[in-house]
Amino acid sequence: MSRVAIVGMGLHPFGKFPEKSALDMGVEATRLALKDAGLDWRDINIGFGGSRDGGYAMAAVNELGLTGLPFVNLYTGCATGGSSLFAAANAVRAGTAKYALALGFDKHERGAFSPNARNNGVPSWFSETGLMVTTQFFALKIQRYMHEHGISKQTLAQVAEKAFYNGSLNSNAWRRDPVSADYIAQSTMVSDPLTKFMFCSPSQGGAAIILTSEEEAKRMGAKPVFLDAMEMRTRQYGSFEVYETSLAKNLGPAVTTDAAKAAFEAASIGPDEIDVLQLQDTETGAEIMHMAENGFCDHGEQEKLIRDGATAIGGSMPVNTDGGCLANGEPIGASGLRQVYEICLQLRGAAGKRQVPNSPKTGYTHVYGAPGISAVNILSI
């Protein structure tokens, strides 16, 4: 089966842009992706996109051109970008489209997300007790994880320190000032053990990716990045995920573990063959847990790996080289595509001051969304 190729990518910077709508940012990202691919909007045969608070992604056609192409809106929480890419890539793979667009954008207000419990299949008491505020859940999950696997509060702070340093090297990031681990650890407590600098913030931005077949990429004379695996999974019974109201007696594998296992099998490679990673870091504990859930280490090994610098840009396992969600914030619709954009930059050798050394050839992206969905991509050149 022909591989799917990424031939165009565009990113509107992440942050706060009061003068722009979310749609404006998505359209700008799409135009950048078209320019990168050397294509015209009329060349795009199908589009998939999502946004939580920024309106319908398909409204982008009002600005880009009324060509009549099919455009599908979708939303899967923080996994929306990964889901858009999954759908667009499968459209190319199935022969439905020569060129497909994955688009995401968003514009959130200040404050933590607090969705309605009943709208997510959860009893109303979950909202009434404040547990639908996601900061509460993530704190409870990392508390248990730290107890079971010996992760220290200092390690939580070191993850954020790395993120803000990487963000300082990224002109598209929102948070571009380095912050020390000690300052992070001593900042205002939000949900124990997580302080305010250990959480990402809702932000604004847009991202777009254009895909085609390997044969078409060759015909174009492009230097593509290939999608060797695109896998998405929902949770199984027994996994410990967002909005769970109880724990199973015997915990099952995390949904991320299921998605990662499927992706490695599809790409016929192992975790030790990945050169640069993007992992969902809604907060610092998430990055730590996802290192193991994605198969890059055993549970509990993160403490030493992070202390020894393995996850730094020059380390053996570079994670979130653009600053991740912590430095970029999270416009939900765009965040997963921002990950893909960064991996493409790294594999092209175009990441500037944050370029991973030794010419990386393989990359990995992972998103995780409520109420327990994960999407994983493996990319190569």
C-alpha positions in Angstrom: 0.0 0.0 0.0 1.3 3.4 -0.9 2.5 5.6 2.0 0.7 8.9 2.8 3.0 11.9 2.4 2.9 15.3 4.1 3.7 17.9 1.4 2.5 21.1 3.0 2.3 22.5 6.5 1.3 25.9 8.0 1.2 27.3 11.5 -0.3 30.4 12.9 1.6 31.4 16.1 0.0 30.3 19.4 -0.9 32.8 22.1 -3.5 35.6 22.4 -4.7 37.5 19.4 -7.6 39.7 20.3 -7.8 41.3 16.9 -8.3 38.0 15.1 -10.9 35.3 15.1 -10.0 31.6 15.4 -11.2 31.2 11.8 -8.7 34.0 10.7 -5.9 32.0 12.2 -7.0 28.7 10.6 -7.2 30.4 7.2 -3.8 31.9 7.6 -2.3 28.5 8.5 -4.0 26.9 5.5 -2.6 29.5 3.1 0.9 28.9 4.6 0.4 25.1 4.0 -0.7 25.7 0.4 2.4 27.9 -0.2 4.6 25.3 1.4 3.2 22.6 -0.9 3.2 24.8 -4.0 -0.6 24.2 -4.5 -3.7 26.3 -5.0 -6.8 26.0 -2.9 -8.6 24.5 -6.0 -6.2 21.5 -5.8 -7.6 20.4 -2.4 -10.1 17.6 -2.8 -11.4 17.1 0.7 -10.9 18.7 4.1 -11.3 17.6 7.7 -11.0 20.0 10.7 -12.1 20.8 14.2 -12.4 23.5 16.8 -13.9 23.6 20.3 -14.7 27.3 20.7 -13.7 28.8 17.4 -16.6 27.9 15.2 -17.0 25.4 12.4 -13.8 24.5 10.6 -15.7 24.1 7.3 -16.4 27.9 7.4 -12.8 28.3 6.2 -14.1 27.8 2.7 -15.8 31.2 2.9 -12.3 32.7 2.9 -10.3 30.2 0.9 -12.8 29.7 -1.9 -16.1 28.1 -2.7 -14.9 25.2 -4.7 -17.5 22.7 -3.6 -15.1 20.3 -1.9 -16.5 18.0 0.9 -15.4 19.3 4.3 -16.0 17.3 7.5 -16.2 19.0 10.9 -15.0 16.8 13.8 -14.2 17.1 17.5 -12.5 14.6 19.8 -11.3 16.9 22.7 -7.6 17.4 22.9 -7.2 14.7 20.2 -9.0 16.7 17.6 -5.9 17.6 15.6 -4.8 14.0 15.5 -8.3 12.9 14.5 -8.3 15.4 11.6 -5.0 14.1 10.4 -6.2 10.5 10.8 -9.3 11.2 8.6 -7.4 13.1 6.0 -4.7 10.5 5.7 -7.2 7.7 5.3 -9.0 9.7 2.6 -5.7 9.8 0.6 -5.0 6.1 1.4 -8.4 5.1 0.2 -8.0 7.0 -3.1 -10.9 9.4 -2.3 -8.6 12.4 -2.7 -5.4 13.4 -4.4 -4.8 16.2 -1.9 -6.4 16.3 1.5 -6.4 19.0 4.2 -6.3 18.5 8.0 -7.1 21.8 9.7 -7.5 22.9 13.3 -7.9 26.2 15.1 -9.3 27.6 18.3 -9.7 30.6 20.5 -10.4 30.0 24.2 -11.2 32.3 27.1 -9.1 32.4 30.2 -9.5 29.6 32.8 -9.6 25.8 33.0 -12.0 23.8 30.8 -15.0 22.7 32.8 -17.4 20.8 30.5 -20.8 19.6 31.4 -20.8 16.1 32.9 -24.1 14.9 31.4 -23.0 15.9 28.0 -20.0 13.5 28.4 -21.9 10.5 29.7 -20.9 11.2 33.3 -23.3 11.6 36.3 -24.1 15.2 37.2 -22.5 14.8 40.7 -19.1 14.8 38.9 -19.7 18.4 37.9 -21.2 19.4 41.2 -18.1 18.3 43.1 -15.8 20.1 40.7 -14.2 17.0 39.2 -15.1 18.0 35.6 -12.5 20.8 36.0 -9.7 18.9 34.3 -7.0 20.3 36.7 -8.6 18.2 39.4 -8.5 14.9 37.5 -4.9 15.3 36.3 -3.7 16.1 39.8 -5.5 13.0 41.2 -4.0 10.8 38.5 -0.4 12.0 38.9 -0.7 11.7 42.7 -1.4 8.1 42.4 1.3 7.6 39.8 3.9 9.3 41.9 3.1 7.1 44.8 3.2 3.9 42.8 6.3 4.7 40.7 8.5 6.9 42.8 8.2 10.2 40.8 9.2 13.3 42.8 7.7 16.8 42.8 11.1 18.1 41.5 10.7 16.0 38.4 7.3 17.6 37.7 9.1 21.0 37.9 11.9 19.9 35.6 9.5 18.9 32.9 8.1 22.4 32.9 11.5 24.0 33.0 12.5 22.1 29.9 9.3 23.1 28.1 9.8 26.8 28.8 13.4 26.7 27.7 12.4 25.0 24.4 9.6 27.6 24.0 12.2 30.3 24.3 13.7 29.0 21.1 10.4 28.9 19.2 9.2 32.1 17.6 5.7 30.6 17.3 5.4 29.8 21.0 3.3 31.7 23.5 5.5 31.4 26.6 9.0 32.4 25.5 10.7 33.1 28.7 12.7 30.4 30.5 11.6 29.6 34.0 13.7 27.8 36.6 12.5 24.5 38.2 12.8 26.0 41.6 10.5 28.9 40.7 8.1 26.5 39.1 8.0 24.3 42.2 7.4 27.2 44.5 4.7 28.9 42.4 1.0 29.0 43.4 -0.5 25.6 44.0 -3.5 24.9 41.8 -4.3 21.2 42.4 -1.8 19.4 44.6 0.9 18.5 43.5 0.6 20.7 40.4 1.5 24.4 40.6 0.4 27.0 38.1 3.5 26.7 35.9 3.0 22.9 35.6 -0.3 23.4 33.6 -0.8 24.4 30.0 -3.2 27.3 29.5 -6.1 27.5 26.9 -4.7 29.6 24.1 -5.3 30.6 20.5 -3.8 29.5 17.1 -4.2 27.5 14.0 -2.4 24.7 12.1 -2.9 23.0 8.8 -1.4 19.9 7.1 -1.7 18.9 3.4 -1.4 15.3 2.5 -1.1 13.3 -0.7 0.1 9.9 -1.9 3.8 8.9 -2.1 3.5 8.6 -5.9 2.0 12.1 -6.2 4.6 13.6 -3.9 7.3 12.1 -6.2 5.5 13.6 -9.3 5.5 17.0 -7.6 9.2 16.8 -6.9 8.5 17.3 -3.2 10.6 16.3 -0.3 7.9 14.8 1.8 7.6 13.6 5.3 5.8 10.2 5.3 3.2 9.0 7.7 4.2 5.4 8.4 1.5 4.9 11.0 -1.7 6.6 12.0 -3.6 5.0 14.8 -6.4 6.2 17.0 -8.1 4.3 19.9 -10.8 4.8 22.5 -10.5 3.5 26.0 -11.2 -0.1 27.0 -12.9 -1.1 30.3 -10.4 -0.8 33.2 -8.3 2.0 31.9 -7.8 5.1 34.1 -8.9 8.0 32.0 -10.4 11.5 32.2 -13.9 11.6 33.6 -13.7 8.1 35.1 -16.0 8.1 38.2 -14.4 5.0 39.7 -11.5 2.6 39.2 -11.8 -1.0 38.1 -10.5 -3.6 40.5 -7.9 -4.7 38.0 -6.7 -1.7 35.9 -6.3 -2.3 32.2 -3.9 -0.8 29.7 -4.2 3.0 29.1 -5.8 4.0 25.8 -2.5 5.6 24.9 -0.8 2.3 25.3 -3.3 0.7 22.9 -2.8 3.4 20.2 1.0 3.3 20.6 1.2 -0.5 20.3 -0.9 -0.4 17.1 1.2 2.4 15.6 4.5 0.6 16.2 3.1 -2.6 14.7 1.9 -0.7 11.7 5.2 1.0 11.1 7.2 -2.1 11.9 9.6 -0.3 14.2 10.1 0.0 17.9 10.3 2.9 20.4 14.1 2.8 20.4 14.1 3.7 16.6 12.3 7.1 17.2 14.5 10.1 17.0 12.2 12.9 18.2 8.9 12.9 20.1 5.8 15.0 20.7 3.8 13.8 23.7 0.6 15.3 25.1 1.6 17.5 28.0 -1.6 19.1 29.2 0.4 19.3 32.5 3.8 18.0 33.5 2.5 14.8 35.0 0.9 13.9 31.6 4.2 14.1 29.8 5.8 11.9 32.5 3.1 9.2 32.4 2.9 9.3 28.6 6.6 8.6 28.2 5.9 5.1 29.7 2.4 4.7 28.3 3.8 5.2 24.8 6.5 2.6 25.4 9.6 4.8 25.5 10.5 3.7 29.0 9.2 1.6 31.9 7.0 3.1 34.5 9.3 4.7 37.1 12.3 5.2 34.8 11.2 8.7 34.0 12.7 10.1 37.2 16.3 9.2 36.1 15.8 9.9 32.4 14.5 13.5 33.0 17.2 14.2 35.7 19.9 13.0 33.2 18.6 15.2 30.4 17.4 12.4 28.1 14.3 14.4 27.1 16.2 17.6 26.3 16.8 18.7 22.7 20.3 17.2 22.7 19.3 14.1 24.7 18.7 10.5 23.7 14.9 11.0 23.8 14.0 14.6 22.8 10.4 15.3 23.9 8.4 18.4 22.9 11.2 20.3 21.3 8.9 23.3 20.5 7.8 23.7 24.1 4.8 21.4 23.9 1.4 22.5 25.3 3.1 24.0 28.3 4.9 26.7 26.4 2.5 27.0 23.4 -0.8 26.7 25.3 -3.5 24.6 23.9 -5.9 25.8 21.3 -7.7 22.4 21.2 -8.4 22.2 17.5 -4.9 23.0 16.5 -2.7 21.4 19.1 -2.3 18.0 17.6 -1.4 19.4 14.2 1.1 21.7 15.9 2.9 18.6 17.0 3.0 17.3 13.4 4.3 20.6 12.2 7.2 20.5 14.7 8.1 16.9 13.8 8.1 17.8 10.1 10.4 20.8 10.8 12.8 18.5 12.8 12.9 15.9 10.0 13.5 18.5 7.4 16.3 19.9 9.5 14.6 23.3 9.6 14.0 23.7 13.4 16.7 26.3 13.8 18.1 26.8 17.4 16.0 23.9 18.7 17.1 21.4 15.9 17.7 17.9 17.3 21.3 16.9 16.4 22.4 14.0 14.1 19.8 14.6 11.4 16.7 12.8 12.8 14.9 10.5 10.4 11.9 9.3 12.5 9.4 11.2 14.6 6.4 10.4 16.8 3.3 12.4 17.8 0.8 11.6 20.5 -2.4 13.3 21.6 -4.8 12.4 24.3 -8.3 13.7 24.8 -11.3 13.3 27.0 -13.1 11.1 27.7 -10.3 8.6 26.9 -9.2 8.8 23.3 -5.6 8.8 21.9 -4.1 9.3 18.5 -0.5 8.4 17.5 1.4 9.1 14.3 4.8 7.8 13.3 6.6 9.9 10.7 9.8 9.4 8.6 11.8 10.8 5.8 
